[in-house]
Amino acid sequence: MPGVSHYRDDLTGLERAAWPAYLDEHSGLPGPRGNIELAVAVADLGDPELFDELIAGGDEYRTFCGVVGIGPAAADPRVAARMRELSKDGRWRVREAVAMGLQRLGDADLPALERIVLTWVDDPHPLVQRAAAAAVCEPRLLRAPEAAATAVEVCRRATAALAARPADERRDADVRTLRQGLGYCWSVAVAADPGPGLAAFAALRDETDPDVAWIVRENLRKKRLACLLPAS
């Protein structure tokens, strides 16, 4: 699949009114992988009016592009509130777009992203919690110890919230999605600053909750974490 620069060039050569049809043609859907590179190009070149149009149309791929596009503006509380609602969307690609969009905010203003995820992780909805973890647990954002500590704290709070849920909620699809996300997010957060990260993760390994135990097992399978642990 062509890279982001290719799609930037193509979009630059088109009238703005032609962009939605171009997205439809090059979305990669239906198929196993949507065109992420094109979505990034749209986010790079688009404007708020275009992003609103793409989201309002309801098409899954157009919405994906629009949500990625509005992400860098989420330091504005109104945009953050909109993104929080979109994080609960029933379409997984839209939920991924929320995480990607917030990561783009983090590229430009990491403290703003940290404020958002530390608020979202205390939201009662499991998909909002999942979005917080997925957004901050991105290696390129965790180069400083303070950022890694935020990622670990988000994972810790989300895991504690999951463990506190009654047994009859654990099979809910949204709760399972949160659990699935935590099955890899911990490894990213820990690997970013292994000293304190491993200490926080070690506390999980003493838990008897079955979902927490599953999260631990899944993360231990990730090479980024396994290589930090002593050989057994």
N, C-alpha and C positions, 0 to 999 in steps of 0.2 A: 504494500500500500504506500502511495506517495507520502512524503513528509509534510510537516506543517508549512514550510516555506513554499512548497508547490501550491498548496491550497490558498495561501495568502496571495500569491501571484494571480491565481485564477479569480479569486474574489475581487481583487483590485481591478481586474479588467472587466468586471461585470457591473451593470447598473444595480443599485441596491434593491430595486424591485424584483430583480431576477434571482436574488440570493435564496429565497425559500425553495424555489424549484430546483436550484443547484444542490441544496442540502438533501432534498428528497432523492435526487438522482445518485448522489454519492454517499448516502448515509451508511451503506453496508447492511441495511436491514431490508427484508428479514434475513437474518443470518446470525451466526454465533457472536460476532464482534461488530459493534457499532464503530463508526469512523471517528475515533477520538482525535486524530490529528486535524481533521476538518473542524471539529468543535472548538479546538484550541485556536485555530486560525480565525474562526468567527468571533470568538471572545476577544482576540487581539485587535480586531479591526472594527467590530461592531460598536453600537451606541445604545444607550438605555431604551430609546424608542424601538429599535430593532429587537432587542432582547424581550421587551414586553410583548411585542407582536408575536414572536416565536413561541413564547410561553402561553399566550392567550389562545393560540390556535388549537392546542390540545394534542397535536401530533407528537408522538413520543420522542422522535429524534430531534425535531425542532425544539421541543421543550428542553431536551437535554442541552442543546447548544445555548439556549437562552439562559438557563440556570447557571451554567458554567460562566456565562458572560456577566451576570449580575453579581457573582460572588465577590469580586474585588471591592464592590461598593458596600459590603455588609458591615463596615464600620458604622454606617448610618443605621440607627436602631430600626427604622422602618424597613430597610432591606433585610436586616438580620431577622426581623419577625417574619417576613415573607419566606426567607430561606428556612426558618424553623418549621413553618407549615409544610413547605415542600419536602422537608426531610421525612415526613410521614406519608408521602405519596405511595400509592400502591404499586407503582412501577419502579423496579429496582434500578433501572438506568437513570431515572430522575433522582433517586436517592444518591446514586454515585455522583451525579452532577453537582449535588449540594456539597459533597465532600471535596470534589475537585475545585469548585468555585471558592470555597473557603480556603483551600490551600493556596490559591492564587492571591487571596487577601493576605495570607501569611507571608508570601513572597515579598510583598510590599510593606506590610505592617504587621509583624509577628505579634507584638503586644495586643493589637486589636483582635487577632485570631484567638489568642490565649484567653482574653476576657470572654469571648463568645463561648468557647468550648467549656470553660469552667462554670459558666452559667447553664449551658445546655445539658451538661451531664447530670445536673440535679433535677431536670425535667422528669416528671413521672412517666412519660411515654418512652418505651424502649427504643423506638426508632430515632428519637431525638438524641438519646444517650449514645446510640450507635453512631449517629452522624458526628457527634462530638469526638468520639474516639477515632473514627476513620479520618476525620479532617486533620487532626493534630498528629496522628501517628504516620508521618511521612518523613522518610530519612532526610530529605533535603532541608526540612524545617527544623531539624533537631541537632544542629551542629553545636549549639551552646548548651552547657549543663542546665541552665535555667529552663530552656525549652524542653529538654528531655525530662526534667522534673515535672513540668506541667503535663506532659504526655503520660507519665507514670501515674500521676495523681488522677487524671481523667480515667485511665484504665482501672485504677483502684476503686474509685467511686462507682463506676459503672458495674464493676464486678460485685461490689457490696450490694448495690441495688438489686442486681439479678439474684443474688443469694437470699435477699430478704423477701423476694416474691413468694406468695403462697404456692404450694405444690400444684394447685389446680390451674395456675396461670402459666406454668412452665412450658406447656405444649402449645401455647399461643404462637402463631407464626411470627409475629413481630418480636416476641421474646426470643424465639429461636434465631432470628436474624441478628439480634444483639449478641447472643452467645456466639454465633458464628464469627462475627466481627472481632470479638474479644479473643477468639481462638488464634488470631494472628497479630492483633494490635499490640498485645503485651510484648511480643518478641521484638517488634520495631522499637518500642519505647525503651526496653531494657538495653538493647544493643547500642542505643545512642549514647548511653552513659552507664557502662556496666556496673560500676561500683555501687551506687545507691539503687540502681535498677534491679540488680540481682538480689539485693537485700529485700526489696519490696516484693519481688516475685517469690522469694523463698517463703515469705509469710503465707502465700497462697498454697504452697505445697503441703502445709499442715492442715488445710481445710478439709472437712469431710463431706461438704456439700457436693452432690454428684455433678452438678453443672460446673462448679468451680474446678472440680477434678478433671472434667472434660477439657476445660479451657487450659489447664496446666498441661495436660497431655498433648493437646494440639500445638501449643507453643513450643514444647520440648522437641517436636518434630521439625521445627524450622531451623535451618542450618545456621542462621544468624544468631540464634540463641544457643543451640547445641554446642557450637564451637567455643562458647564462653564458659562452659561447665567442665569440671574435671571429668576425665574418662572414668567410667564405672567398671 
